[in-house]
Amino acid sequence: MMTIDRSALDELREMLEEGLNELLDEYLDDTPSQLRKLRAAAEAGDVTEIAAVAHTLKGSSGNLGVSQIYQLCQLLEQDARAGHVDNVDTSVAEIESAFAAAREALEEYRSS
């Protein structure tokens, strides 16, 4: 699974120029708190909150071409909305791991 979609980032860079760096900063700063919310919702078994946070992460990740997190959050959101949260801890761990890889890939992209 591809971590980030460089062509989507290239398109954003063309449109936003230096504004892309601000968006990346915001994403990299905000996502850890979203992941903490997701982890807390998973531990509490709160399917409504799991779906809501997964939706938020899906949107921000999709906007920046962070395709792996987008796809994982899309699946988690669908599962939570259907009440299927048997594997929620695994899903959250996968998203956390994907964010670590995405952070590295985005930092590398930014410096290129």
N, C-alpha and C positions, 0 to 999 in steps of 0.2 A: 504494500500500500504506500502510495506516495505521501510524503510528509507535507510538503508545500507545493503549490502550483506556481512555478516561477513565471509562467506566461501571464497568469492573472495578476501577479505582483508587478510585472513589467507594464501591463496596461494601466494599473493604478498609478504607477510612477509617472507614466506619460501624462495622465490626467491631473495628478495632484502635485507632481514634482516633489518639493521638500515636505509637503504636507503628508506624504506617505510615511516619513520617519516619525511624525507626530502620532499618526494612527498606529504604527507599530509599537511605539512606546506605550501608548494607552492600552493596547492589547496585551503586551507583555507585563504591564503593571497590574492590570485588572484581572487577568485570567487566574492567577493564584488564589485570589479571594473567591472567585466563582467556583474554583475547584474545592476550596474549603467548604463552601455552602453545599456543593454537591455531595461531598463526603458526609457532612452532617445530616443531610436529608436522607442519604442512603442508610446511615446508622440508625436513624429514627424511623425508617420505613415509610417516609412521607412521599408517596408516589406523586402527589400534586406538585410538591416542591422539586422533586427529582425531574419531573417533566419540564417544569418552568425553567430551572437552571440549565438543563440540557438544551432547551430551546434557545436560551440566551447565548450559550457557548457555541451552539451550532451556527447562529446568525453571525456572531462576530468572527468566528473562524472562517465561515463561508465567504464573508466579505473580503477577507484578506488572503484567500486562496490556501488556507490551512486545511487541506482536504482530508487528511487523516482524522483530525479532531471533528471536522464537520460530519464525516461519515459515522464515526463512533457515537457522536451525540445524537445524530438522527435516529440511529437504532435504539439507543437508550430512551430517547423521548417517546418513540413508538411503543416500546415495551412498557414504559411507565404508564402511558395513557391507556394501555390495554390491561394494566394491573399485573404484568409479568415482570416481577423484580427479583426472581430467584437468583439471578447471577449479577445483581447490581454491584456487589463489591468488586467482582472481576471487571465489570464494565468501567467502573470508576477508576480502578487501577490502570486499565488500558488507556483511558483518557489522560490520566496523570503522566503516564509514561510517554504518551504521544506528545504531550505538551513539552516535556523535557527535550524531546527530539526536535519539535517545532521551534522552540526557543533558540536552539543551536542553529537550525537551518535559517531562521529569520535573521539572526545576528550575522551569519555568514552572507546572506543575501544583501543585507544592508551595507556591509563593508565591500561589496563587489562593485 
